[in-house]
Amino acid sequence: MNRKNILRNVTLAGLALLSFAQGRADDVVVVKAKKIITVSGKPIENGAIVCKGGKIVSVGDVASLSIPPGAIVKEAIVVTPGLIDVRTCVGLSGIINVDHDSDQLESSSPLQPELRATDAYNATEELVEYIRSFGVTTIHTGHAPGELMSGQTIVAKTIGNSVEESLLVDGRAVCATLAEASKKSGKQSPGTRGKQMAMLRTLMLEAVEYRKKTSKATDNTKTTDSKEAVSKDTGDLPPRNLRLETLVEVLDGKKALLITADRAQDIASALRFAAEFGISIWLDSAAEAHTMIPQIQASKVTVLLHPSMARASGEKANLSFETASLLRKSGIPFAIQGGFEPYVPKARVVLFEAAVAAAHGLSREDAIESITLSPAKILGIADRVGSIEVGKDADLALYDGDPFEYTTHCVGVIVNGKVYNGESSK
Amino acid sequence: MFPIHRRTFVRDSARLAVVGGLIGKCSTSFARPYPLEETIAWTNAKIVTASTPIIDKGVLIVRGSSIIDVGAVGQVAIPSNAKVVDASDRWIMPGLVCTHSHVGGVGAADGSSPIQPGVRILDSINVREPGFKRALAGGLTTLNIMPGSGHLISGQTVYCKLRYAGHGPSTIEDILIRDSNGKAIGGLKMANGTNSQGDAPFPGTRGKSAFLVREQYIKAREYNAKVIAAKDNPDKMPPRDLHLETLVEAMQRKRIVHHHTHRHDDIVTVIRLAQEFGFHVVLHHVSEGWKVAKEIAASKFPCSIIVLDSPGGKLEAKDMAFKNGRVLDEAGVRVAFHTDDWITDSRLFARSAALAVRAGMNRDKALQGLTLAGAEMLGLEDRIGSLAPGKDADFVLLNGDPLSVYTRVLETWVEGKKAFDLSNPDDRLYAEGGAGAGSELDPFLCCYAQAWQVGGAK
C-alpha cells in the first residue's frame, strides 16, 4: 500500500472537511461517560473527552479535566470511538431499492474498474443517516459485489451534503467478485470460474504492459531538459486508458484490490491471483475463511469479514458465527463489515454485527476494535479515526449501556466535533 | 381468543409419540428404548411461563411428552419417581413459536396464476434442510411454514413441530401437527402490496389485486352454496375444486389466513376483505402497522411482525421501525414476532423481541410475542405457547435472559424429548455454523449401518 498517496488523499479530503467545519470550529463539545472505551489504550472509568475544532483535544478522568465555560456537554454511560464500516455500499445503494437510488452495480460489462464511487455516492441518502444514528461515523463504501470487477470505493464520513464534504479517501480500492453472482449465463463471459480468472489475469497483464510503457515514457521525460524532447517523449506515452490506469494504481499499491470470495476454492483463487501479481489484496466476505486459515495466514492478506448475521445460504451456507473469533486467534488482520444487502434489511449496522460476534467467542474488546481501530488501520486512516486519542478526529458514539446489548441505545453521535442524534425510538 | 373450531385441534401427540416409539424400536439393538413416561423435574430455574408472571426460582415437571406442573420451588409437589435436574442459573421458557417461516426449501404456487389456494406447501418441504436444525438452535419448536408472498394467494401453509430428537424425521409426515382426524393443520397464505403484483395474469395495481381476491371468494361462496344444497347427495355435489374448497375452509374459519401486508392502506384493505368474507386473518409483517394501530385494534385481528436491522429494501418497508411492536401493543393489538426465515435467521429469533423492547415494548408482552401470542395466531394455544399443565413439553433451557445478546440456547426440548443440545458437537455445528452446516442432514438408514458392521465383523 502506498502510504504517501493515501496521505495526500486524506489531506485533500481533510481540507474539504475543515472548510465545512468552519463557523463551528470554536465549538467545544465535552462528553462525560462512566466508561470511555478508547480502544488504543485502557478504558477510562468516569472519564471525559474534550473536543474542539473537530478534534479531540483532551481525554482523561472527569475530575482532572477542566471543562471550558460555554461548552456543549453530553453525558453517556459508555463512549466508543465512532464506528467504522469496513465494507458497505450505502450511499450508492439506497433505501427504496429502485433504479433511482441504486448505483452500486453497473452490469454493462464484467470489467469496469474505472468506475469511481465518488461519482456515484449520495451523501444525503437516508441509510447513511440511519447507520450514523447507531454510531457509525466512517464508511468504506462503493461498488457492490456481482460483477467480475465492478468499480471503486471511497472512504467517507457519514455527514455532509455532498461527496466532497464527506470524503476522507478517494478511490481507496477496486472491487472484484469471484462467485456465482459474477458468472454470466448463455454465451456471455465469464461463464465459468476458469474464465473469470483468465479474464482477470488478461486484464492485469495488460495493466502491467501499460505501466511499462508509461513508466518508460516518464523516465525519458525526467532525463530530458529541452521542451522539444518533452513533446517528443510525450508521443511515446500510450493513449490514456482509465481502466488500465486504475489497475496500475493497484499494481503500485496505491489502491487496494478487494476480492469478494466466499467459497474456499474462490478464496484460493484470490490468493493465487495476489501472489501472481505481487499485490496485497483484501479478502471480502470470506464465508469459508474458517477452512482456509493457514493459507490466509501465509499470504498475509486482510479479511473484511461478512456480517455475522449474513444469511447461511448459497455460497455462504457454511459460514460460522465463530469466524471472527477464529481470525482473531489466528492473528489475521480483519474487520467486521455491514456488507451489501440487495433486499431487506437494506443496510446492516456494524454495531449489531460485532455484537453477535461478541456473543460467539470474540471478546467484547476485540469486537469493538473490529469496528473501530482495526478497520481504520486496514483503510489507512488510523491517524485520523478509530480510537479515542488526543489529536484524532472528534468522532464518538454514545450509549446508555453496553453498546452490544440488544436493549441498549445509541444516545448520540459526534462527527468532526459536531453532535448528531442517536437512534430513534419515537 | 379466536373463534376457531377448537375441537379440530384436539391433541393427538400421545398417538404420535407411540408411532415415534415404534420407529425408534428399529434401532433398539444398540440403544435403550426411550422410556415414554419418564418424569423429569427441572428445579431452581428462572421460568418464563408466558401466561403467568416470571417465576424467579421455579420447577417445571414433565412426564412423557406433556407438562404436568409448573410453579415456584416449594409450591409444586415433585413426584417421587421424578428424575430431578438442578437448573440453577438457567432460564426456562416455552419453545419459541414462529408464525412465519420459509425453512425447508419450500415452494407452493407457481407462476401460472396469482391465486392458487389449492396448492399445499407440505408437498414441497424437505425435512433434511439444515434450516430446521438452525431453528432448533434458536429455541424454536413450532413453525408455520409458508409459501412466499409473490401471489395474492400462494397456497396452504402447514404447522410443524420440530421433532428432530434422536435420528430426526424421515418425511414431512413426522413433523406435522395434526387434528383429531389425523389431518395436517395449516393456514392459507395471502399477500397484497407490491410483491404480489406483476405482469398478467398477475394484478398490476392494488385495486385489481383486491378485485381478483373478492372475485375468488365470491366464487367460493357460490361453490359452497352448491355443496350445501347437495345435502351430501353425491349425485348433486359439484365437482371437487381444490382451490375453492380451501377458500370455503377459510370463510368457515377452519383455516386461518396468514396475510403478508406492509403499507398502512394495504393493511386496512386486508381488514376490509376479511370482514366482507368472514375469514380470520393474522396480519403479517405489518411494517406500517404503527400508522394504523387503532384501526387494527378495532378489527381485533392480531399482528405477526417482523423486525429488521434497517428499514427499506422496497418502498413499502421504508417506514418500518423497531417501535412497531410497542405502538401496536399499546393500542391493544395482540403482537407476535416471526423470523420470515431466511429473511432473518431463526437462531436469532429472540433478538427480534429484544429489539422491540429496545424501542419500549413491554418485556412480558415481547416474550409472549415469541411464544403464546404466536401459538394463538396458529390456533394452537391449547397445546403450545406457554408452560402450563397439560400442554406439550416444548421448552428451551437458556443460560440467561432470553433478551440478552450474550444468552445462548443450551437445550431445546420438543414433546418431552431433547431435540437440540449445544454441548453436542453435532448440534453445535448448526448453532455456530461451519464446514458442513450448509449440507443436507444425513438420512437415517435404519439397520443398514448395523448390518454392514455385523457382516464385516463376521
HADDOCK unambig.tbl for C-alpha pairs under 7 A between the chains (distance, minus, plus):
assign (segid A and resid 95 and name CA) (segid B and resid 312 and name CA) 4.65 0.50 0.50
assign (segid A and resid 95 and name CA) (segid B and resid 313 and name CA) 5.73 0.50 0.50
assign (segid A and resid 95 and name CA) (segid B and resid 318 and name CA) 6.86 0.50 0.50
assign (segid A and resid 96 and name CA) (segid B and resid 312 and name CA) 5.42 0.50 0.50
assign (segid A and resid 96 and name CA) (segid B and resid 313 and name CA) 5.39 0.50 0.50
assign (segid A and resid 96 and name CA) (segid B and resid 314 and name CA) 4.72 0.50 0.50
assign (segid A and resid 96 and name CA) (segid B and resid 315 and name CA) 5.00 0.50 0.50
assign (segid A and resid 96 and name CA) (segid B and resid 318 and name CA) 6.62 0.50 0.50
assign (segid A and resid 97 and name CA) (segid B and resid 313 and name CA) 5.18 0.50 0.50
assign (segid A and resid 97 and name CA) (segid B and resid 314 and name CA) 5.57 0.50 0.50
assign (segid A and resid 311 and name CA) (segid B and resid 342 and name CA) 6.89 0.50 0.50
assign (segid A and resid 317 and name CA) (segid B and resid 437 and name CA) 6.90 0.50 0.50
assign (segid A and resid 317 and name CA) (segid B and resid 438 and name CA) 4.42 0.50 0.50
assign (segid A and resid 318 and name CA) (segid B and resid 433 and name CA) 6.00 0.50 0.50
assign (segid A and resid 318 and name CA) (segid B and resid 434 and name CA) 4.90 0.50 0.50
assign (segid A and resid 318 and name CA) (segid B and resid 435 and name CA) 5.21 0.50 0.50
assign (segid A and resid 318 and name CA) (segid B and resid 436 and name CA) 6.17 0.50 0.50
assign (segid A and resid 318 and name CA) (segid B and resid 437 and name CA) 5.28 0.50 0.50
assign (segid A and resid 318 and name CA) (segid B and resid 438 and name CA) 4.96 0.50 0.50
assign (segid A and resid 319 and name CA) (segid B and resid 433 and name CA) 5.61 0.50 0.50
assign (segid A and resid 319 and name CA) (segid B and resid 434 and name CA) 5.44 0.50 0.50
assign (segid A and resid 320 and name CA) (segid B and resid 432 and name CA) 5.44 0.50 0.50
assign (segid A and resid 320 and name CA) (segid B and resid 433 and name CA) 4.02 0.50 0.50
assign (segid A and resid 320 and name CA) (segid B and resid 434 and name CA) 4.76 0.50 0.50
assign (segid A and resid 321 and name CA) (segid B and resid 432 and name CA) 5.22 0.50 0.50
assign (segid A and resid 321 and name CA) (segid B and resid 433 and name CA) 6.27 0.50 0.50
assign (segid A and resid 322 and name CA) (segid B and resid 432 and name CA) 6.45 0.50 0.50
assign (segid A and resid 343 and name CA) (segid B and resid 313 and name CA) 4.57 0.50 0.50
assign (segid A and resid 344 and name CA) (segid B and resid 312 and name CA) 6.55 0.50 0.50
assign (segid A and resid 344 and name CA) (segid B and resid 313 and name CA) 4.83 0.50 0.50
assign (segid A and resid 345 and name CA) (segid B and resid 308 and name CA) 5.71 0.50 0.50
assign (segid A and resid 345 and name CA) (segid B and resid 309 and name CA) 5.81 0.50 0.50
assign (segid A and resid 345 and name CA) (segid B and resid 310 and name CA) 5.07 0.50 0.50
assign (segid A and resid 345 and name CA) (segid B and resid 311 and name CA) 6.15 0.50 0.50
assign (segid A and resid 345 and name CA) (segid B and resid 312 and name CA) 6.52 0.50 0.50
assign (segid A and resid 345 and name CA) (segid B and resid 313 and name CA) 6.24 0.50 0.50
assign (segid A and resid 346 and name CA) (segid B and resid 310 and name CA) 6.17 0.50 0.50
assign (segid A and resid 346 and name CA) (segid B and resid 311 and name CA) 6.58 0.50 0.50
assign (segid A and resid 346 and name CA) (segid B and resid 312 and name CA) 5.48 0.50 0.50
assign (segid A and resid 346 and name CA) (segid B and resid 313 and name CA) 4.77 0.50 0.50
assign (segid A and resid 347 and name CA) (segid B and resid 310 and name CA) 5.77 0.50 0.50
assign (segid A and resid 348 and name CA) (segid B and resid 309 and name CA) 6.15 0.50 0.50
assign (segid A and resid 348 and name CA) (segid B and resid 310 and name CA) 6.63 0.50 0.50
assign (segid A and resid 349 and name CA) (segid B and resid 309 and name CA) 6.99 0.50 0.50
assign (segid A and resid 356 and name CA) (segid B and resid 405 and name CA) 6.89 0.50 0.50
assign (segid A and resid 359 and name CA) (segid B and resid 405 and name CA) 6.37 0.50 0.50
assign (segid A and resid 359 and name CA) (segid B and resid 406 and name CA) 4.85 0.50 0.50
assign (segid A and resid 405 and name CA) (segid B and resid 404 and name CA) 6.24 0.50 0.50
assign (segid A and resid 405 and name CA) (segid B and resid 405 and name CA) 5.62 0.50 0.50
assign (segid A and resid 406 and name CA) (segid B and resid 354 and name CA) 5.88 0.50 0.50
assign (segid A and resid 406 and name CA) (segid B and resid 355 and name CA) 6.03 0.50 0.50
assign (segid A and resid 406 and name CA) (segid B and resid 358 and name CA) 6.71 0.50 0.50
assign (segid A and resid 406 and name CA) (segid B and resid 404 and name CA) 6.10 0.50 0.50
assign (segid A and resid 406 and name CA) (segid B and resid 405 and name CA) 5.81 0.50 0.50
assign (segid A and resid 407 and name CA) (segid B and resid 354 and name CA) 6.27 0.50 0.50
assign (segid A and resid 407 and name CA) (segid B and resid 355 and name CA) 6.39 0.50 0.50
assign (segid A and resid 407 and name CA) (segid B and resid 357 and name CA) 6.45 0.50 0.50
assign (segid A and resid 407 and name CA) (segid B and resid 358 and name CA) 4.26 0.50 0.50
assign (segid A and resid 408 and name CA) (segid B and resid 358 and name CA) 6.60 0.50 0.50
assign (segid A and resid 425 and name CA) (segid B and resid 323 and name CA) 5.99 0.50 0.50
assign (segid A and resid 425 and name CA) (segid B and resid 359 and name CA) 4.93 0.50 0.50
assign (segid A and resid 426 and name CA) (segid B and resid 323 and name CA) 6.91 0.50 0.50
